[in-house]
Amino acid sequence: HTHFYYCYLKRETNLKCKQVPEGFNTLPSFEAPEQNKEFIEKLRALLKDCEITCDTPSGVLDHWQGLIKHMNMSEDDEEKTKPVSETDIGSNSSSFTFVSKNVLLSMDNLLIRGSELRNSDWVYALVIYTGFDCKIFQNNRSEKFQQAKRSSVEKKMNRFIFMMVVIQFMVCVLCAVGSGVWMSGNSEAWYLDDSESVKSSAMIKFFTWFIIFAQLIPISLLVSMEMVKYVQALFMQWDTRMYVHLHGRQDVFCNVQNSGLNEELGQIQYVFSDKTGTLTENILEFRKCVIGNEQFGKGETEITRATKLKQLQYSDAAKGQNILPSSYVASRSNSVATMVLEKEDSVLGKHPDGDDSVMYFPHVNFDENTRLSQFLHDAVTNEKQGNSHMTSVQASLVRRFLTVLALNNSSFPFQDKHTQQNVIRASSPDDQCLAYFAKFIGVELVKKALPIVHLRLSFNNNVKKDDHSAITEQFVKWEQLAELEFTSKRKRMTTIFRNRKTKKIHVMTKGADSEMIKLLSSEKNPTLKFSEEQLDAYAEEGLRTLVIAEALKEESWWSDGWEKEFSQHQDEVAKRSEHEEGHVHGSCSDKCRICNFYDKVEVSAQVELLGVTAIEDKLQELVPDTIATMLQADIKVWMLTGDKQQTAENIAIACNLLEPKNPKELSKLMNNAICRVQNEKFKFQNAGMVVNSAALQQIMSDPDNSENDLKGKFLSLSTMCKSVIGVRLKPYQKAEVVHFIKTNTQCITMAVGDGSNDELMIRTANVGIGIVGLEGTAAVRASDYSIAKVKEKGRGGGKTEAEAKERRSYVLISLMFCNVVPISATINVCSWSASLLEDYHTDMLYVL
């Protein structure tokens, strides 16, 4: 595998790992391209008689699939029996391959033109698309022909131009008729040409007037307006106050992709925002976890502190006495009073004693590593001594839990050339965080050359850098058999591994609790109730949670059953049907063969609950102030997220979207899916509402003229609230909500997001804002404007953009007036003679 940087190609801020397709990593390694003779020979043997099929050229940058049929892969028996050592870990050759197999290709194997190679000097690749068939060219074409958004000023200008055409036609007819009447009454005048009839003369005069009045249609107006929009866009992109050095890797300014909507930014009435990566940093820290029936990790999160402070601020005691505890410090930013709780510095993977010799691990803020390390030590030691039966149930669960975190992810380890340290990179921030936590406790992902994955188990209660003698190591080799990828619709990821030592099959699954709960039964999982209680507690703290499960199966479960079915499934879905369209983005239909097959495999595995992870994602800087400013400007703010209701509510309180004293009846009404709502009873000016996915689906599926009138009641209720929180929403539901509000209120809407699951919402809104971050570039490519931090929305909806409409409107009216004045003078002075009042050049200079 190797890593590529898409910063200049797709505005990515994180490295993307591209891996060699299964079987190709058995090829011999060499130091320089000129030493490739043996490599080329074995490559030809590998691809002999095989056939490669793939998707037709398209502009989709987030999905690609192909298949190598009848690939000739040989099994290396010598490597199969060779013990694992540190030398093996650093080698480039794989330790195991299959015999004759169809190899499925995915986006992980495809290099896009324009990407930049990072931690490898060179690669060998097979060219799939060339010239205008390349994805980057196709993408430019597809975006070019997307439906264009038009601003309200531009729509009015089009109506004005149409009206001017009608007026010009009517004036020309009137002048032609008047000219004919005048000529018939003055036919004896000696200076008139009487060779033509009055009718033909009037007809000629009509076209003469039409040419004279041509400037009534302001051709120069279009050019002038485009120049104004272009200059405005330049000023927005040059604004240094919107500059961010993102994550220390990339310089990001505001990027204007549709300057025609500049004036709309000052007229926004509804803002629809995603949560993760938009309101939060998407820089994750592992804080707490549940394994079995024990909870690990202490301390409060920033969102918890902000929520408690908000509750204190709105409590009657605090209001009446105006007294706050000494541990709270008041601050003011952007004229909005906020309260900040003083706290100690985060330990971030260090021990609380602050010893500099303690090893540092990014994305980890965990203070009970000693307990977990002890459990891991007991499990590994008993297994090494042949006393596995003496290992406690909790110790066994801890080892399995950490193993799932290290294996079931998209992470890849490699050595940083600058620091010479082993680092982990992943396409998903969650996967990277989980892999680092497993490494922090003692289960490290050291090599991933699919299908072979190597883990190093090491443990030391103190984890001191200078005491290597106390660290015990054990290498474990795993073989990945299949991966059932994560999508926003499935909300879970499953990988199937074979332990090369025990020959057991491990089905490892992680995902959102709403989806994982479908795979778990309370009879076989006695700790399920305890885990659900902790999930609610973590959600109250604003933590992102994942449920971890695993199933242990015999070799026959895979080799005698699912292996053949999985191979057949790959062949069937190599050619996608309409039901699989949008599978990667989670917008596929319920008849999607991929999702249905994955569900079938996961249900058959009967996974066992291991535990729960809790990750903190902090709010972005000044997000509460920005939202407070929007609410003061009478802009309604909606937060649409796929998280749990408790998590979304606490984050909404922390960033000023909800208040602790908001009437809970509003949330209950919508969550109970359509109770009788009498709008006249709700006159709250500062009400907030929470609606979940099930209630929203029932509302949107209700017929327009139904007896219940669910859509009408939902519209009335939502417009009464200053903010609305949508929880557990799917991507298409976000877009559905935006379209519903935009259509029924005729208000200007803005959607803000950073991930592919926000793409539909961004395209649907009047104005789309893409956040440049760690969740890919689908949102940025679909947006009209892209920024790095959500706090810039406070400027985007402010005075500058409001003035943009005023300036463009002034230009529009001025040009229209300049064109009408000379024509009025011409009609008044030249009467019906169809003569110019001034010469042509003077007229043009006047217009300029």
Secondary structure, DSSP 8 states (H G I E B T S, - for coil): -EEEE-HHHH---SEEEE---TTGGGS---SSGGG-HHHHHHHHHHHTT-EEEE----S-SS---EEEEEE-----HHHHHS---HHHHH-SS-S---SSEEEEE-GGG---TT-EE-S-S---------GGGSHHHHHHHHHHTS-----HHHHHHHHHHHHHHHHHHHHHHHHHHHHHHHHHHTTT-TTS--SS-HHHHHHHHHHHHHHHGGGGS-HHHHHHHHHHHHHHHHHHHH-GGG-EEETTTEEE--EES-GGGGGGGGG--EEEE-STTTTEEEEEEEEEEEETTEEE-----HHHHHHHHHHHHHSHHHHHH----TTEEEEEETTEEEEEE------TTS-TT--TTB---TTB--S-HHHHHHHHHHHHHHHHTT-GGGS-HHHHHHHHHHHHHHHSSSEEEEE-TTT--EEEEESSHHHHHHHHHHHHHTEEEEEEETTEEEEEEEE-SS-BTT-GGG-EEEEEEEEEEEEE---TTT-EEEEEEEETTT--EEEEEEE-HHHHGGG--TTT-TTHHHHHHHHHHHHHTT-EEEEEEEEEE-HHHIIIIIHHHHHHHHHHHTS--GGGTTTTTT---TT-HHHHHHHHHHHHHT-EEEEEEEEEEEE-TTHHHHHHHHHHTT-EEEEE-SS-HHHHHHHHHHTTSS-TTS-HHHHHHHHTSS----GGG---SS-EEEEEHHHHHHHHTS-TT-SS-HHHHHHHHHHHSSEEEEES--HHHHHHHHHHHHHHH---EEEEE-SGGGHHHHHHSSEEEEE-SSS-SHHHHH-SEEES-GGGHHHHTSHHHHHHHHHHHHHHHHHHHHHHHHHHHHHHHHTTS---SS-HHHHHHHH-
